Amino acid sequence: MATEIDAVRRDTAAPATGRPAMPGLLALAALLLVLIAAPYVLYPVFVMKVLCFALFACAFNLLIGFAGLLSFGHAAFFGGAAYITAHTVKVWGLPPELGILLGTAFSATLGLAFGALAIRRQGIYFAMITLALSQMVFFMALQLKFTGGEDGIQAVPRGHLFGMIDLGQPMAMYYTVLAVFLFGFVVIWRTVHSPFGQVLKAIRENEPRAISLGYRTDHYKLMAFVLSAALAGLAGGTKAIVFQLATLTDVQWQMSGAVVLMTLLGGIGTLFGPVVGAALVVTLENYLAASNLPVPVVIGVIFVACVLLFRRGIVGEIAARFSGKRP
Amino acid sequence: MSTIFGIPPQALFGQLLLGLINGSFYALLSLGLAVIFGMLNVINFAHGALYMLGAFVAWLLLTTAGIGYWWALLLAPLVVGAFGVVLEKTLLSRLYKLDHLYGLLLTFGLALIVEGAFRHFYGVSGQPYPIPDLLRGGQNLGFMFLPNYRGWVVVASLVVCLATWYAIERTKLGAYLRAATENPVLVQAFGINVPLMITATYGFGVALAGLAGVLAAPIYQVSPLMGSNLIIVVFAVVVIGGMGSILGAVLTGYGLGLLEGLTKVFYPEASNIVVFVIMAVVLLIKPAGLFGRER
């Protein structure tokens, strides 16, 4: 598949050396400072929403950007974990950290099952299969008893982290979410720069060649799928605690589309792109909700513009400009 | 004959008919998807939105211009097809050199725009569309009651599917089409206008979706959301049937509609997910789909 998508990604992907590059580390430090200061300037719940979706988009990007697999069913992992976390915390009375952990474990298991099926086909088929499987989760969320049908699970208590820190305090909640986000981000960073990440990139560039080099590519693809699903679940579970609810919106296929847009807008295959993309989309949705414009139409127009005009995304374009390559 | 497997025959055949009707729409839509995929290598995510557009054009023709069902059956597919031609010429044609995934993403964006616009102007509540006078009433078949309109939908979709299959597999034009799918450069060298054929194929494929929309209008409510959930089931149908053959798309469409109807009788809770379960099973046994070729 030596088409332009590969060329675009190669330009913008993280350097192929084993260690993270200096500009990357500087950007990470800057991001960290901004995020620590953010709740003093912006509405904390808004920033927490951005962080949850940023982690979700980063998890999705691990798959499309570094393994070349377009999953159109990531809402199942995000929303599925949200339901499990909400249920275990509200009905079973578990502490929030355990609830989120169970949600993540659920998504990882689901990812193993879906991934094992979906990697049997490639390209658009892969996308369609993940989409169809995630729709199954949607119908289950609609019909099963514990999910509350159309109402979802509401009024989930935030509880006390490790039995000590009261998450009802906005700042305590915020820094918990920030810690979760950073954990997920560092996991992805380390994965991308590890030998495992290098094999993923090799699969993305030329799978038959990776196979001929002796790599069991299905094995690697499945591992990447499970990791991505687990991190998407981590984001979903955290979201359920922050907003104290899990609803059908989280598992709907439109959510899978939203995460594709965030990643595409920010830059597929860049580490910071999904974060920027998520921040932009969430801001836009908040802003548009108060206006008279129909949100899906605006989102759709951005989607079409991204695909036609700037496929590298915002961070991808900037990175390409800095590295002195033609825009 | 009071019960069959413990189910009253009225209920059983009623659900089977409902399944057959759903299957007619699955078949028409997956047929259009298969034709488009064969020629353009694009999975047309906007297919559901264009199906909805077909129904809405019929409804708008009736409410604003007083143009009835039979003219709508002709006009709405033409309008949707023309819209498709414009989309292909202005947007899709720019992406053929790139990875096929971009086609999927572009049509996804288009679906959001079309559906979002109709939702903005007409809300989510459906609009009723009357059954044409000629097809009111129904037949008593002895074991069940068959509403005329529903019978018509099944017959019409069968005829369209067969005609399309014949045109592609048995005519000269179809032979060109299949040849261009295999090797567009060579076919172009023989003096056949391949870009025109690609445009026409996309127009025809989405016109089929528009036609399905008109057929659906008197049965379901004409609503902006009518396409968005249907499209995912159709995707599953396509994966099960395999993209290689037109026949696969059609047969799998009807078959899965019937199976869904049966599930509704015996285990209603699973009726929404049975198609996806079948998809998972087929993928385990035959990853290329029932009628697909491994490539």
Chai-1 contact restraints between the chains, C-beta under 6 A:
chainA,res_idxA,chainB,res_idxB,connection_type,confidence,min_distance_angstrom,max_distance_angstrom,comment,restraint_id
A,T3,B,L98,contact,1.0,0.0,6.0,A-B,restraint_1
A,T3,B,D99,contact,1.0,0.0,6.0,A-B,restraint_2
A,E4,B,L98,contact,1.0,0.0,6.0,A-B,restraint_3
A,I5,B,D99,contact,1.0,0.0,6.0,A-B,restraint_4
A,L70,B,L101,contact,1.0,0.0,6.0,A-B,restraint_5
A,L117,B,A280,contact,1.0,0.0,6.0,A-B,restraint_6
A,L117,B,L283,contact,1.0,0.0,6.0,A-B,restraint_7
A,R120,B,L283,contact,1.0,0.0,6.0,A-B,restraint_8
A,R120,B,P287,contact,1.0,0.0,6.0,A-B,restraint_9
A,R121,B,P287,contact,1.0,0.0,6.0,A-B,restraint_10
A,G123,B,H100,contact,1.0,0.0,6.0,A-B,restraint_11
A,I124,B,I43,contact,1.0,0.0,6.0,A-B,restraint_12
A,I124,B,H100,contact,1.0,0.0,6.0,A-B,restraint_13
A,I124,B,L104,contact,1.0,0.0,6.0,A-B,restraint_14
A,M128,B,F235,contact,1.0,0.0,6.0,A-B,restraint_15
A,M128,B,V239,contact,1.0,0.0,6.0,A-B,restraint_16
A,I129,B,V239,contact,1.0,0.0,6.0,A-B,restraint_17
A,A132,B,F235,contact,1.0,0.0,6.0,A-B,restraint_18
A,A132,B,A236,contact,1.0,0.0,6.0,A-B,restraint_19
A,A132,B,F276,contact,1.0,0.0,6.0,A-B,restraint_20
A,A132,B,M279,contact,1.0,0.0,6.0,A-B,restraint_21
A,Q135,B,I232,contact,1.0,0.0,6.0,A-B,restraint_22
A,M136,B,I273,contact,1.0,0.0,6.0,A-B,restraint_23
A,M136,B,F276,contact,1.0,0.0,6.0,A-B,restraint_24
A,F139,B,N272,contact,1.0,0.0,6.0,A-B,restraint_25
A,F139,B,I273,contact,1.0,0.0,6.0,A-B,restraint_26
A,P294,B,G116,contact,1.0,0.0,6.0,A-B,restraint_27
A,P294,B,H120,contact,1.0,0.0,6.0,A-B,restraint_28
A,P296,B,L112,contact,1.0,0.0,6.0,A-B,restraint_29
A,P296,B,G116,contact,1.0,0.0,6.0,A-B,restraint_30
A,V297,B,I113,contact,1.0,0.0,6.0,A-B,restraint_31
A,V297,B,G116,contact,1.0,0.0,6.0,A-B,restraint_32
A,V297,B,A117,contact,1.0,0.0,6.0,A-B,restraint_33
A,I299,B,L112,contact,1.0,0.0,6.0,A-B,restraint_34
A,G300,B,G109,contact,1.0,0.0,6.0,A-B,restraint_35
A,G300,B,L112,contact,1.0,0.0,6.0,A-B,restraint_36
A,G300,B,I113,contact,1.0,0.0,6.0,A-B,restraint_37
A,F303,B,G109,contact,1.0,0.0,6.0,A-B,restraint_38
A,V304,B,G109,contact,1.0,0.0,6.0,A-B,restraint_39
A,V307,B,Y102,contact,1.0,0.0,6.0,A-B,restraint_40
A,V307,B,L105,contact,1.0,0.0,6.0,A-B,restraint_41
A,V307,B,L106,contact,1.0,0.0,6.0,A-B,restraint_42
